[in-house]
Amino acid sequence: MNTTSQSTPWFVYSILVLAMLLWGSSFIALKIAFSHYSMWLVIFARMLIATLCFLACFRRISFRQYQPGDLKLFLMMVLCEPCLYFIFESLALEHTSAAQAGAVTALYPALVTIGAWLVLKEKPSKLLLTGLVIAFIGALWLTFLSEKSEHAPNPLLGNFLELIAMILAAFYTIVLKKLAFRYNAITLTAVQSVAGTLFFLPFALNSDLPTQIELEPTLAIIYLGSVVTCGAYGLYNYGVSQLSANSTSTFVNLIPVFTVILAAIILDEWLTTTQLIAVTLILTGVIIGQQKWQLKAQRKPEADLT
């Protein structure tokens, strides 16, 4: 069993908010990277950079708590995310805007709530469900406010692909919750990075290589690999080890908020008054959903996924 000590609720909440900020920024960084490099090259380089970063803390990687059946769980985890998830998310960003793709992530907590209820037996509270509904309405409102543009040539298709990515991410969280009882966040994130590097290597080798290196898209890839993949996934995996799957997933409603704000600042896509109201609605839902969350006093056996 993972012996990670419990932290104060607000510390864990702050960790998760930071993870959501980094994930929100990833949509912007991907848009910038895709402007010059192929999708496969960007994803592979991102995974490779993350793997290299984990070499600096390899001593923290441990499989001493391995149990029979964990290999199957690890395979399910990496297949869902980063492998298939990154494919669908990247394809989505070719058809929709960063803001719309980020807004679709509000569907993720509801998917995790359903999955955690069925698999992990984590029955959601009425307060949590109320917060999810409010945030979900706000995210949908934010999505439909976005119009077709040069950055979103086919937003309906793009948003549908992002929805598939969210389904994969939800199942990833359920599997991760099983593994988080025995493995620390660094170990879990390192496994994702190495698996992603190996998975996307053949695709990268068969993709079109750039004739020249552009500074801004290259910096975006470095940021994605080092800060987002290592930082956001590491922080989120830590949060999952401290809170229930339902609790951690609701924070994902902050991603569309951060994405829209960053898109306005970096891509010069400024918010309208109506969009600001929608963002406020999402924040309200997240706050309501957090009111009675507490860290678990003790860890309980989870339902078997194997």
Salt bridges, closest charged atoms under 4 A:
ASP70 OD1 - ARG182 NH2 2.52
GLU150 OE2 - HIS151 NE2 3.90
